[in-house]
Each structure stands twice: as C-alpha cells, then as structure tokens.
Amino acid sequence: MKNTYESPFNARYASKEMQELFSSDMKFKTWRKLWIALAEAEMDLGLNVTQEQIDELKNFKDDINYEIAEKKEMEVRHDVMAHIHAYGEQCPKAKGIIHLGATSCYVGDNTDIIIMAEALKLIRSKLAAVINILSDFAFKYKDMPTLGFTHFQPAQPTTVGKRACLWMQDLLIDLEDLEYVLSGMKLLGNKGTTGTQASFLTLFDGDGKKVRKLEALIAGKVGFDNVYPVSGQTYTRKQDSRVLNVLSGIAQSAYKFSNDLRLLQSMKEIEEPFESKQIGSSAMAYKRNPMRSERISSLARYVIVDALNPAITASTQWLERTLDDSANRRISIPEAFLAVDAILNIYMNISDGLVVYPKVIEKHVMEELPFMATENILMEAVKRGGDRQELHERIRIHSMEAANQVKLFGNANDLIDRIAADTLFGMSFDEIMSVMEPGNYIGRAPQQVEEFINEHVLPALSSIQTIEINAELKV
C-alpha cells in the first residue's frame, strides 16, 4: 500500500506499453536521440563536430545519469540545461557541442510530437483490433432478428449483427480521422528562440540553404518527413488540439457502445463477460452489473472533457511563446492517451466475450411483432377484397385493446387472436401467423452486414497490425 498519491491510470487502467511511451525514461532518451541527430546533421553540413564526439554521445544515449541531472536541476531550475550538463559529464569530448544552436523547445517540443505519433500508432492498432473483433461478432449474428429501438421505444426489427455494425461505423470514422491526423504530424524542427532560426544562421555564416537542409536532415534521422514551415518558439498548439480531438472521437464512439450494452444487459439480451467468481454487488448477490461498460463510460467522459484543454491552450498562446501551456500539457495530453488506451483495452475485452441470449431476444421480438405485422396483414386483407380504411380502423381498435391487456393487466399480447377472430379480415390464425416470421421484417440487414464488412471494414484493416487481445484486465 503506497502512502502517496498514484495516478489511477498507472495503478488500474492504462497498459504497460502506453505508460512506457509517456514515461520520463522515454522522454529523456528521446532528448538524447534528438541531440545526436542535431550533432550528426551539423557535422554532415560542415560544422566543427567530429565522428568521435558523435560516437561518444551514442555510447551513452540510453544510459541516463538521472542522479546528476536531478541534482543539477535543483541548482539551475531548468530541466533541459540539467540534462545537457548530465550528458556532458558522461561525454567530455562531446560536451561542447551538445545542443549546439538549439533552444529548449528543440528537445521538448520535438519529443512531444515523436511520443504522440508513437502513441497514436498504438491507439490505431488497438482500435483496429476492436473493429476486427466486432466484425467477427457482426458476421456471426448478421441474420439474428432483434427488436430495433428508436427513442428507446420498440421499433422495426433489425439484426444483432447489424447493430454491431453501427458501433463499427463510428470506429471506422475514428480510424479515418486518426490516419489523417497521424499522416499530418510535423516536427517543430530547429527554429530557435522565436522561430527565426537566427542562431543556426549564425552557425552557418549566413547560409540559409544549409539551415533549411539541417532541419530536413534532423527530421529524417528521427523518422519524420515534414517539419512546420513556420513557428514561434514552439510548434503550433493546434496540433495538440487535433490529436486530442481524435482521442475524444474514439471516446465518444466507445461511450455509445457502452451505453448500448448497458441497456441490452438490463434487458438480458446481451451481456459483457462475467467471471465465475465475479461479484456484481456487495449487497445484492444475484446482480450482474455491467461494470466494464460503465468504466468505459466513465473514462470516456473524462477524455471528452479533457479535449477542451489543448483547445483552450491553442487559443490563448501569446505571440511567439508563452509558458502557461507547459504544466497543463504535461497532464492533459498523456492522460488523454492513457485513458483512451484503457478504454480500448476494455472495449477489446468486452467485445471478445459478449454473451448473446437468443431466446430472450426472440421473446422480445415476438412480444412486439404483432403490432409491427399489422401493415403486412392489412395489405394481405386488402388484396383479398377488403376496404383499406375500414380495415385500418379495425386494426387501430384491436391494437389499442391488445395494448391495454399488456399494460393494464400484464397479459400477453393477444392482437393476432383478435384479428384472426375478426371476419372482416378473412384470414385464418395460421395464415396470419405465416406473416409473423421475424426474418420478414429485417429488410436488408444481413446483406448490409456482409457489404459493410467486405467493402469497408476489411479494406480499412488490411494494412494495420492489430493487437492481440489480453483478456485478463487489471481490475
């Protein structure tokens, strides 16, 4: 038991791989990677940087002397300068060329972008894994009629598989948005204190072409194709807002799924996984609460609200730079990723273990189908010579009386018996029951599932490596 605060994202929710991406170790190792890229590019372009110095930097790129850095930061109150000093102690030959020409945002901002891009790739893989699992579920249940709902009132039947496609459609939109934003991620590059690259222009004796080439070389060395063509001291905080809007979109889609499942579980039609020794309630031993779906809802709400942070930050930056973004970004960006990572982990777990109860689903369909079948019965009776308006009025009366039997007295829906007994319709009970096949009311739902998966889902997943599901959640 710890006696100090620990983030629930670390203790309960987020995966090890996402936590590692936003760890201090990842950040400071990336700083050193960027310092090496800067030194190599400067050497390539003719500055007085030697291969021996670069080799020395590379020897210690992953061996960070944290004690020295922390001690120095207490003295100078500047994290970047503290780590430059610590790196220099390990690399005495290269000490004089570390961070040459750069400002703090060279390592700080570029590292943030590199980490966010890697985190988006991890999110993309998990998002694809959820879609893949749901596509199997949708195909398996593409033909199973289930009661549709509008306004959470019984409506025309759909199928269990078709409803899953609604969840996937939202996730595909999120995947498209993620791909677009990820493809547009740009480094800050090496812009200097106000974005003019003045220090680098001095280093290269006024040769602007070399300054531009330096930026391109650095980007390539750390795996990026593009840098922002203009900036202040920092990259535009619009990029943070775009990224968190993608995460918010994923949270919205997962929230909708979790709410749907909570409703379906209350109706006993579909349930999330429930272990043999799992306890649903401390008081009511019989309960099977949808706690995983509720956790998705809870975390999703956090992400949706958190997306306001970078939006406000982007809109309130002063001129070439202000520091009122720093503390906020240290919290809001990592926690958005950690929360969405947790959401997708739970989403994978739930969707991979969904329990369907066909008999309950059929029972609910058949309770409401008599009302929905009345239009088909009406058309058949008219074909047999009946008067449409007169028949319509009789169906209205019979429907009201049948509804009263259900609502006022708790009896079964006897609408079909009433219509069969009405000679105006001229149809026997068996003839009417032949109209009562649920599959007659699901339209093209099965075909829509097949078309959607084959024409949209599978092509979208074809180039993405999905994460193998780990069914054992932390809590």
Secondary structure by P-SEA (a helix, b strand, c coil): cccbbbbccccccccaaaaaaacaaaaaaaaaaaaaaaaaaaaaacccccaaaaaaaaaaccccaaaaaaaaaaacccaaaaaaaaaaaacccccccccccccccaaaaaaaaaaaaaaaaaaaaaaaaaaaaaaaaaaaacccccbbbccccccccccaaaaaaaaaaaaaaaaaaaaaaaaaccccccccccccaaaaaaaacccaaaaaaaaaaaaaaaccccccccccccccaaaaaaaaaaaaaaaaaaaaaaaaaaaaaaaccccccccccccccccccccccaaaaaaaaaaaaaaaaacaaaaaaaaccccccccccccccccaaaaaaaaaaaaaaaaaaaaacccccaaaaaaaaaacccccaaaaaaaaaaaacccaaaaaaaaaaaaaaaaaaacccccccaaaaaaaacccccccaaaaaaaccccccccaaaaaaaaaaaccccccccccccccccccccc
